[in-house]
Amino acid sequence: MWRTRAAAACVICRSLANSSYGIKRKSPLQNLHLISRSIHHPYYPSSKFQRPPLRISIQLFSSLNRLPLRKTKLLNVKYGYQFHRNFWLARLASRLLKLRYLILGSAVGGGYTAKKTYDQWKDMMPDLDEYKWIVPDFIWELDEHIDFEKLIKAIPDADELAKLLPDFDKIGESFTSLKGFFSPGSPGETAFRATDQGYDNDKQYKKGLLGELILLQQQIQQHEEETRRAAGQYNMGSSQQKRKVSDKEKVDQLQEELLRTQLKYQRMLERLEKENKELRKLVLQRDDKGIHQRKLKKSLIDMYSEVLDILSDYDASYNTQDHLPRVVVVGDQSAGKTSVLEMIAQARIFPRGSGEMMTRSPVKVTLSEGPHHVALFKDSSREFDLTKEEDLAALRHEIEIRMRNSVKEGCTVSTETISLSVKGPGLQRMVLVDLPGVISTVTSGMAPDTKETIFSISKAYMQNPNAIILCIQDGSVDAERSIVTDLVSQMDPQGKRTIFVLTKVDLAEKNVASPSRIQQIIEGKLFPMKALGYFAVVTGKGNSSESIESIKEYEEEFFQNSKLLKTCMLKAHQVTTKNLSLAVSDCFWKMVRESVEQQADAFKATRFNLETEWKNNYPRLRELDRNELFEKAKNEILDEVISLTQVTPKHWEEILQKTLWERVSTHVIENIYLPAAQTMNSGTFNTTVDIKLKQWTDKQLPNKAVEVAWETLQEEFSRFMTEQKGKEHDDIFDKLKQAVKEESIKRHKWNERAEDSLRVIQHNALEDRSISDKQQWDAAIHFMEETLQSRLKDTESVIEDMVGPDWKKRWLYWIGRTKEQNIRNETKNELEKLIKCNEEHAAYLANDEVTTVRKNLEARGITVDPCLIKDTWHQIYRRYFLKTALNHCNLCRRGFYYYQRHFVDSELECNDIVLFWRIQRMLAITANTLRQQLTNTEVRRLEKNVKEVLEDFAEDNEKKVKLLTGKRVQLAEDLKKVREIQEKLEAFIEALHQEK
């Protein structure tokens, strides 16, 4: 349009210059009117009047538009007076033509500019088609139910309506701040020296209003350059004193303008983040409610955190070290590590104390976005609502309990990691590890090796070449007292992965005499360590009851009024925990993208090595890890317990009857049968037997029977558990089975009422004396003979040990007798003579008989102690009694006829046969009763105990590690872990590429 105007003016000028309306000479172009000469004329480049600036609807935004503009000095042009006024008609026509072209050009240019502005605004507006689901369906049907003509009449006039329109300047500022998050040169980007050149998105913002809005950030840098340039001019020589005054005012004005722009920029960021946080919360809630009817995928940071959790449990015995990135928070004790972490997590989640050590073990915190602000532990399903004070208190208490439980006896800190996940709207995704604070002195109550243990824990985390070190330094104390800076400089001497954070800057500004010292710290000139970025933060006023919101407000208010910012000692992107969290998150994900694929390849190689080793050592076995082996052993043990129910009743009763008689036979022979047999008649015999049986049944017999049943159950259970099953037997389960058996037997208790019911049954069985048939009679005789022969054999063995071998063994085996055996042999011979003299001798020797035997032996030169005589007599008389009882038993084989007649008119009395029949019947009834208790009650209770023990062992990992051991188990465990790590890393890498 301007070129059109210029062309039109040039035509008029030429026509006037060549005209001959009474003018004898050519009129120069300089004598034309001002309007004509103000237009750019290509034929006269020396014209002092330049082209006016181009005016379009999109003007560059500048933060300096409020500064006073310089007055432009126009050149004084003297216009000559036109003496020839005879051509006024031509001049009038010329001016009318100029006016016409001006109006036409303005109309065309204005229309073109308006259309261009409309197109730019149209292109700038986002596509909202994907968000039509937010608007309910009934909104689109409002025109059918509402009369909009009436509403139009009720709308206020244009002036009042203009007040309700949105502030387009603020919208533009919001777009500028949004662009600042994703474009190079952002606060997070300028905080680091190493930038990622792959995220250059400037080209997509060069058109439209966005290209105008992103200049705000560039103008901040221009302000800084102008400030430095003006400051340099201000420091020139004293010869320019007057100019220094004006430059100083300009420097102050530029600094104030820069500070206002930075604060305005920061407020826009915070406002936009708040709006973005609310929108993301709505979107996450919509996904959580399943509006799209789709399953919500696991977030990227949760996938990464799972890999780190598995790696923390993995024993790196195959030199596959964990080099995955995480943010390691280190610092001196009470430097504010926990407070910085809480500000990043936006919740007071950690226990705190006044000066004492609170962080006693590493705490891994995984931050991720979610619709609700909650926290939960890796091994627990409980969610703590971080918006409620009760849940916050419970969470702090739980963390403190876990820390104290992880510390072993005699120690102060622990290497065991506590894994915690925090989700909430607007949280930056990253994984942080809070380590115990570094101390310089071990105080009372601490373990002597506490200082060395903390150093070793910190070094173990920081020596990871991909770990981001967040070095926390207390700004309120002297820098020379710092310990952690030396430790960090040792682990990262080049500072390629270290971020330095100066806390308590508010206290530092008050206490430090020279504020430039803080500037030296932030610029990395005070400490010997190097860092990727430097930040200054304020984490509260020292009150543990302060909320996160109040701390944020205090931090913003402090930095707005701080001289450190006003004097440009600190830059706006180097302050506040919000900028810190953004920078740390950017650095974390950059490190993850650079290193995760290399780690996946390392674990892939490790997996190949382990699989090759398994194939070479165990080619025919499946790769069963410890949990799978435990499940297999569990099934085998339960099958063996079920086998107890398949034992036949006959087998149970035979074992119980045999075992019970072995337990009580000695008592029956020694305390019941022998005393009763010393009587002279049958009445006294039966009376003695009844009394002793009654006493035995009331006190000992039921208890003995239950003990026998319980031991029988244990023996059968052990037999099934230890029985080898041919080639299928796996000795790797033996230790586990033995432990399960012992623990199950330890927990099992026999029914307490079993003895009472058993006592009644045994009483009734022993009171019965009626043998119904000859078969039972013969069975009792057989039972008595077996018992007496067994006792006689044992007695003869004892006598042989006392007197030594007889003459046959001495001659055949050349075995002699000892002196004591000779004495006992001579004593035995004297006692046998005594029995031959009196076959009805009592069971005990009288004192005079002991004296007689002793004197007879002394007469032959053998000195004998009276106790030895009585001891020898006991065995000699027992053998004589048993032989006599066996002879009597043989005589009673034909005594059933006399028994039926109650031994009337008969010299044969077989009351001892009746006694053994009563004992035999009692044993059979007791065995049957115990068998019923076993099969109906006790076996099922034992099976229940075994299941409980197996469930307890399944939850106790330490127990499984102790009971299932060996190279085979460890190799399978490592192979399983490496496979799981590799698969999860590959899934994470795939999701990471999709997010790009």
Phi, psi and omega in degrees: 000318180293327178293326177297315179298318182295320179296318180297317180296324182293323178298317180296318181298316181295321181296320180289326182289328183267356183286158182230047179280075175077010182252127184273348180228159181289134177280126180290157181293334181292341181274002178289170182290160182301322182297320180290316181287344180283344180275143182298126181241116185292340182276347180232076180293344181275009180296138183277351178259117186266169179294134177295153183296149179290130182247111175237171185288337182258106179254149179293130180279135180226138176283356181259015184290348179269352181288150178296132182281151178284140178282125181277125180273110180276146178287138179282118181250129179258123181261132179285151183276133181279111180279335184268104181255021182279349183250039180292331179292319178294318178296321179296317178297320179298315181291325177295320177297320177299316181297321180297315180294325178298313181295316181296316179295320179296319180297312182294313180296319179296319178296317180296317179295319179297317180295320180296319177297319179297317180295321179294317178296322180294317178292332182287328184294136181288156178279115184259014181294329182286349184249020178293341179293340181291325182277124179297160184294330185290342179296321182288349181253012183294328184294342178281339186245345185240137178272101184285341178295320177294323180292325180296322179293329182278352181289139179291173183289178188295323182295315180290325180291329180297330179292336182273348182290153179293157178278104184291335175296318179292324178297318177298319178297322178297318178296324178298314180294324178297318178295328181296336180287331190247356183254153175300149182092005179289168180303319178294330182283320181287346178285348184237152175276324180271113182249155179265112185280355183277001184244037181278108183244026185293329188297328184282356181247011185280344182251156173077192183294332179297325178297334178277326186284324184290354179289346181300317181292323178294325181290331175298317178294322177297319176302317181296317179295318179295324178296316179293321180294318178293324178294324177294321178292329181293332184268017179285182187299165183290350180289344181249046185296317182294322179292331179296325181296312180293321179294324178297318178296321179294320178298313179300318182294317179295321179295317178297317179297319178297316180296318178297319180295317179297316179295320177297318178298319179295319179295321178297319177300313182295318179296316179295322177295321178296315178296318179296323178297316179295318180296316179295325177297318178296318180295317180295321177295322178296316178294324180294326179279350175076040180296324181275359180056046178225154182280130182284126182285157178291138184291159184296318182290328177293321177298318180293322180294324177298320178298317179295323178297318179294320179295328179293331178268353186276130178273110185281068179275355180245026174060030173258093186280154179276105179245023178284144184290146166205160181269113182263117182264112181235156179174168176292160179299135179065025177277348179105022179300309183297323180294319177297318180295322178292323178294323178291321179279350177061037178197145178275082190259350186252145174292150183219155178216169183269093174085342182271161181286121180253323179275104184255357178205157178298137178240115178269119182246120177258115180262133179208165180276148177195164182290336182234148181273097185226165176221145177207152180273159182296321185260021180219150180261358181285134176256132178260121179281111185282357175270354180249133183294327180295317180292325176297317178296318178296321179294316179297320179294320180294319178296318179296319179296317180296322178296315182292324179290331180284339181280124180285163182295134181087004180241166178250324179236164183230151176269353181288132184268134174262123185259124182228138178243131180238125179238148179178160179294133175081003179284141177283132184283120178190170177239121181242148177236115179271119183258157175301144182293141180287133182243158179255337183222139176272119181267176180294142182094347178264155174290149183299332183262020183298315182299314180293324180295317179296319178297318181293322178296314180297318180293324180298323179279323185280339181285351171298119185294345180253005179281137177269120184267117176261095185274117182259125180237131179284120181280348182273356179245167180294139181296333181292343180273000182288134178253323188291331182296322177295320180295318180292321180295332176289321184278331180222074186295331181273349179068029182281345182222028181246136174240123183265133181233122177260115182263168176056045181293331179297318177290324180296321181294326180283321190269331183283129182290323182247109178298338180296340177296321176295320178297321178296323179294313183293329178276000177074025183258351185264314182270152179289341182286155175249155183215157178284328179204158182232135182224150176237128184225163174233125185246034175117182181260010181094002179264121184290345181269001180292144176273163180296322181296317180294325178293319178299314180298318179296320180296315179295317180296321180296311184289333176294325182260001185284140176289339181296324177279320183296327179266010176063022172289328176239146176263156186297326182280358179260004183238164180074144179291338178294312176297324177299312182296322177297316181293317180296318179297317178299316180293322180298310183289329175296317179293323178298313182296329182280335191241344189292323181291325176296319177295321178298320177295322179296317180288332175295319177294320177297319178300318179298318180297317181293319178297322178295318179296321179294315181297326180285325185266323184228070186291335186254009183247146175286156180275084181259124177280185186296319180294320179292321176296321179296319178297321178295315178296324179299316179296320178296318181295318179295324176296322179290326176292320178296331179297336177298326180288346181266000176291134184289149177301324180298318179297316178301312186291324178295315180295316182295317182293317180295314182293320180295320180292325176297329180282323189254355185297320180298316179296320181296315182290311188282321189256345182242304187288311182298312178298323181289328181288348180281349181284164187265340183226168185289327180298314179294324178299310182294323179295315179298318180297316181297318181295314183290324176296321178297316178296319181294319181291323182289328190251317193244320192300311181299320180295318177298321181295318179294320177299319179296318180296317180294318178294324177295317177298318178297317181295318179293319178297317178294323179297318178291324183288324185262357182289125180280141184249051175068222183290337181284349182291132179242111184289355179289343181266355188299316182294321178294317180296320178296319179294319178296318180297313181295317181292322179293317178294324179295324181279340186281136176228133181290153180300125184294331182279357182293322181294320181296314179293326179290324179299317180295317180296318180293323176301310182297323181291322182283338179283343181278125180246002189269113176267123192279328184214172182294329181297317177294324179296313179296322178297322178293320179295317178298317178298320181291319180296316179299320181293314183291322178294322177296319179291321180296321178296318178295321181292318179295326177294323178292318180295322179295322177292330181285315188261351179090179182292154177280182186293331180294313180291329179292323179282321183283317186252002178054051179247131179254170178264151175277171179298317179294321178295324177296319179296316181292325179296318178294322178295319179299318180297317179297319181290325177295324175297324181293320180290322179296327177290330182219094182291340178260031182293149179288171183286346183237147178275143174280163182296321180292330178289323176297319181294320180297315180296317181298317181292323178297322179289324178294330178295334178262011175084023181242120179267125185232140176278142181301325179297322178295325179294314181294321179295317179292322178299322181300318181284323180293316180293323178299316179296319178296318181295317182295319178295320178295319180295323178294319176299318179294327179295321178295323178294329184279000177298329178260016186265005180294327178297316180290327178298318179297334178265010179062031175057035178276137181057041179217138177279347181271123177237125184241048179292333178291329176295318178298321179299313181291330175293321178296318178296316181297318180293320177299319179296319181294316180293320179296317179298320179295319179295316179295323178297320177296319178295322180294307186288328184273330188233302193289324179295320179292322177293321176296320177299320177296318178296320179297318179297318178296319179296318179295321177295320178294319179294326180296328180274346182260099182293324179297321178295318179294321178296325181285325187266333178247095187233173177123164181297322181297317180293316182294322179294318177295322178296313180296321180295320179295315182296316182294320177297315181297317180296315181296316181296318179291324177295319179295319177296322178294319180296319178298315178295326179294319178293323178295324179292327177299000000 
